[in-house]
Amino acid sequence: MNILGELFEMRKLRMATPGPTQVPQEILLAGAQEMIHHRSRQMEDIINEINRELPDLFLTKQDIYILLSSGTGAMEAAVSNSFNRGDKVLVVSNGYFGERFTDICTVFGLEVITVSSPWGTSVNIEEVERAYKQHPDIKGVLTVYSETSTGAVNDVKAIGSLFRDTEVLVIVDAISGLISHELSMDDWGLDIVLAASHKGFMMPPGLAFVAISPKAWKVINEIQPSTYYFSFKRFKKFYPMAPSSPGVSLLLALKKSLDLLKAEGLSNATRRHARIARATQRGLEALGFHLFVQSPHVRSHTVTAALAPSGIDAALLLKKLNKEYGLTITGGQGEFKGKMIRIGHIGAIDEIDLFGIFGIMELVLTEMGYQVQSGISMTALSDALGGGVIHHA
Ligand SMILES: *Cc1c(COP(=O)(O)O)cnc(C)c1O
């Protein structure tokens, strides 16, 4: 039996999900090398190379700390290192991961003020400004850049400039937004920026990345962190090496990921994501899906959420794609479970993948009794990707 346990034929397993993502073979193989000791000269060389490359992806001059955890670990680390119990913080939330920040802050005994906007929209900056006027004693603002539950992007640049000349720390979950979107940590005045390996880095899950501004360090240095494993002070003390055993295999894979991204160039990688995202949006519209994020300029390059056309059971569609064709696309979270599909297009997804995904969606939709004009999403993809369609007389 293969991994799915249900397929009777050999199928390639494919994912169009916003983390984990597909992992290019070169990266998988880099992680499959023989183990090396984490306090060896060899490891030190690799870490040094990684540390040289990583800040360029955040457009920062600061060091990046690598945690052996999923993205949520980095969110928790940012909270447990930056605030004291009882501190007041502002969470700017427009979806599931914004709500996660609130949950984490609550666990650490912080007083949470929220500015939120409905799922599928991004938060209005004037409301953030108003909340700050009402609560000038906040110690931090926490927000998500690209909200993976809905595919809406928040204006973290504007949030950064709002708090730049204040004592308030701006903490950004750029876990899915880094690489796929423009992000300039130093220029935008962001204080703590979080990322993770299984998103734009095209890697397996397991590493999280934290960039910390000098302004944030001033606060962190004064605070008794409510964590030992994730203590940033401890990370700094051991830098460039890790304070505890690092994920050696994942670091080997990371080195390859950084090589690939460097060869491509950060702005090219961002443009690639934008292009694939636009094509996905056009393809879904052609099939009669309703894009969940209505305002085109805040649509994520990471994931596209869409509501199924009436009469189509989104959960059944996803189930059939998965069971019959080995393709994993995710559904909605929270109240949108069963009504929504979310196509992840972060990382190594390319044009050929897209044609395959949409081709098979047409097939399954037709099987489900939905009237689809054959090839309609292919045409939409071709148009969006710039090829256009030649019409013969
Ligand atoms: C993936 C993701 C996370 C973290 O999820 P983990 O499963 O802990 O890696 C957090 N925020 C956003 C926006 C994400 O896309």
The ligand as an SDF file (V2000), in Angstrom:
LIG
                    3D

 15 15  0  0  0  0  0  0  0  0999 V2000
    2.3410   27.9690    8.0660 C   0  0  0  0  0  0  0  0  0  0  0  0
    2.0550   29.1910    8.8230 C   0  0  0  0  0  0  0  0  0  0  0  0
    2.2990   29.2960   10.2170 C   0  0  0  0  0  0  0  0  0  0  0  0
    2.9230   28.2250   11.0420 C   0  0  0  0  0  0  0  0  0  0  0  0
    2.4180   26.9870   10.9770 O   0  0  0  0  0  0  0  0  0  0  0  0
    3.2800   25.7470   11.4740 P   0  0  0  0  0  0  0  0  0  0  0  0
    2.3930   24.6250   11.1590 O   0  0  0  0  0  0  0  0  0  0  0  0
    3.5290   25.9270   12.9160 O   0  0  0  0  0  0  0  0  0  0  0  0
    4.5600   25.7740   10.7050 O   0  0  0  0  0  0  0  0  0  0  0  0
    2.0410   30.4950   10.8410 C   0  0  0  0  0  0  0  0  0  0  0  0
    1.5830   31.5450   10.1670 N   0  0  0  0  0  0  0  0  0  0  0  0
    1.3510   31.4950    8.8360 C   0  0  0  0  0  0  0  0  0  0  0  0
    0.8630   32.7250    8.1500 C   0  0  0  0  0  0  0  0  0  0  0  0
    1.5800   30.3210    8.1350 C   0  0  0  0  0  0  0  0  0  0  0  0
    1.3510   30.2830    6.8100 O   0  0  0  0  0  0  0  0  0  0  0  0
  1  2  1  0
  2  3  1  0
  2 14  2  0
  3  4  1  0
  3 10  2  0
  4  5  1  0
  5  6  1  0
  6  7  2  0
  6  8  1  0
  6  9  1  0
 10 11  1  0
 11 12  2  0
 12 13  1  0
 12 14  1  0
 14 15  1  0
M  END
$$$$
